[in-house]
Amino acid sequence: MKAWRPDLLEDFVALCQLIGAHGVQEPWPPPPARPIYHNHYLVLGKHKYWAMGPQGDSDPPDEKTVINRAPLT
């Protein structure tokens, strides 16, 4: 979470920008469920990353508060 490491704020925002610019937009939850969100996911190695803020994926990078990571399935 961004608040835990204020010394890494620039890196946090840069990763949020990278996810938004190069990530692939996918629905969540995935089909066949009805999607609630359409997040940008960036695959790096064996994980995918996505960033969220108070409005989910739609917040600008500097307003996002958390970067999530999940193993690829």
Order of alpha helices (4+ residues) and beta strands (2+ residues): alpha-beta-beta-beta-beta
